């Protein structure tokens, strides 16, 4: 007999894996909220899961350990994707600013001053 908390943990892990594979930028905020909610629920379930475990639960637990490693990797990849998108948008903003005002960042220290007037 497997506890409902372990079954729900397994379901959450599967949902996390599918949620981190969605890279649609228009729905990114909703996906992040969904992932955050699932992680909170998973933290609450962790308190309910205590030893002793049945043999079926031990088998499921070994599967969950492997899946948790995949979840960590996919969450890291998703965060890196978000970071690269943020960095790209910042560089685009800087590029547009320099295009619109090409002499905005020119140092004024070496400007020639004509002292013979």
C-alpha positions as CSV (number, residue, x, y, z in Angstrom):
1,X,0.0,0.0,0.0
2,X,1.5,3.3,-1.1
3,X,0.6,6.4,0.8
4,X,-1.4,9.1,-1.0
5,X,1.3,11.7,-0.2
6,X,3.9,9.6,-2.1
7,X,1.5,9.2,-5.0
8,X,0.8,12.9,-5.1
9,X,4.6,13.7,-4.9
10,X,5.1,11.5,-8.0
11,X,2.3,13.3,-9.8
12,X,3.9,16.7,-8.9
13,X,7.3,15.6,-10.1
14,X,5.7,14.5,-13.5
15,X,3.9,17.9,-13.7
16,X,7.1,19.8,-12.9
17,X,9.0,17.9,-15.7
18,X,6.3,18.8,-18.3
19,X,6.0,22.4,-17.0
20,X,9.7,23.1,-17.4
21,X,9.7,21.9,-21.0
22,X,7.2,24.7,-22.0
23,X,9.2,27.6,-23.3
24,X,6.4,29.8,-24.6
25,X,7.4,33.4,-23.6
26,X,3.8,34.7,-23.6
27,X,2.8,32.2,-20.9
28,X,6.0,32.3,-18.9
29,X,4.5,34.1,-15.9
30,X,1.7,31.6,-15.6
31,X,4.1,28.7,-15.9
32,X,6.4,30.2,-13.2
33,X,3.4,30.6,-10.8
34,X,2.4,27.1,-11.5
35,X,5.9,25.7,-10.8
36,X,6.1,27.8,-7.6
37,X,2.8,26.4,-6.4
38,X,3.8,22.8,-7.2
39,X,7.1,23.3,-5.3
40,X,5.2,24.7,-2.3
41,X,2.9,21.7,-2.4
42,X,5.8,19.3,-2.6
43,X,7.4,20.9,0.4
44,X,4.2,20.4,2.4
45,X,4.0,16.8,1.3
46,X,7.6,16.2,2.4
47,X,6.5,16.6,6.0
48,X,3.9,13.9,5.7
49,X,6.3,11.3,4.4
50,X,8.0,9.6,7.3
51,X,9.6,6.2,7.8
52,X,8.8,3.2,8.1
53,X,8.2,2.5,4.4
54,X,6.6,-0.5,2.8
55,X,8.5,-2.4,0.0
56,X,6.3,-0.8,-2.6
57,X,7.0,2.7,-1.2
58,X,10.8,1.9,-1.3
59,X,10.6,1.1,-5.0
60,X,8.6,4.2,-5.7
61,X,11.1,6.2,-3.6
62,X,14.0,5.0,-5.7
63,X,12.2,6.1,-8.8
64,X,11.4,9.5,-7.2
65,X,15.1,10.0,-6.4
66,X,16.0,9.6,-10.0
67,X,13.1,11.8,-11.1
68,X,14.1,14.5,-8.6
69,X,17.5,14.7,-10.2
70,X,15.8,15.3,-13.6
71,X,13.6,17.9,-12.0
72,X,16.6,19.8,-10.6
73,X,18.3,19.7,-13.9
74,X,15.2,20.9,-15.8
75,X,14.6,23.7,-13.3
76,X,18.2,24.8,-13.7
77,X,17.9,24.8,-17.5
78,X,14.6,26.7,-17.3
79,X,16.2,29.3,-15.0
80,X,19.2,29.6,-17.4
81,X,16.8,30.1,-20.3
82,X,15.0,33.0,-18.4
83,X,18.4,34.5,-17.5
84,X,19.6,34.4,-21.1
85,X,16.3,36.0,-22.3
86,X,16.7,38.8,-19.7
87,X,20.3,39.4,-20.7
88,X,19.3,39.4,-24.4
89,X,16.6,42.0,-23.8
90,X,19.0,44.2,-21.8
91,X,21.6,44.1,-24.6
92,X,18.9,44.9,-27.1
93,X,17.9,47.9,-25.1
94,X,21.5,49.1,-24.9
95,X,22.0,48.5,-28.6
96,X,18.9,50.6,-29.4
97,X,20.1,53.4,-27.1
98,X,23.5,53.5,-28.7
99,X,21.9,53.4,-32.2
100,X,19.7,56.4,-31.3
101,X,22.5,58.4,-29.7
102,X,25.8,57.1,-31.0
103,X,27.9,59.8,-29.2
104,X,26.2,59.4,-25.8
105,X,29.0,57.4,-24.3
106,X,31.9,59.3,-25.8
107,X,34.3,60.5,-23.1
108,X,34.6,64.2,-23.0
109,X,38.0,64.2,-21.2
110,X,40.1,64.4,-24.4
111,X,38.2,67.1,-26.1
112,X,40.4,69.7,-27.8
113,X,40.1,73.2,-26.3
114,X,41.3,76.1,-28.5
115,X,43.1,78.5,-26.1
116,X,44.1,81.0,-28.8
117,X,41.1,83.3,-29.3
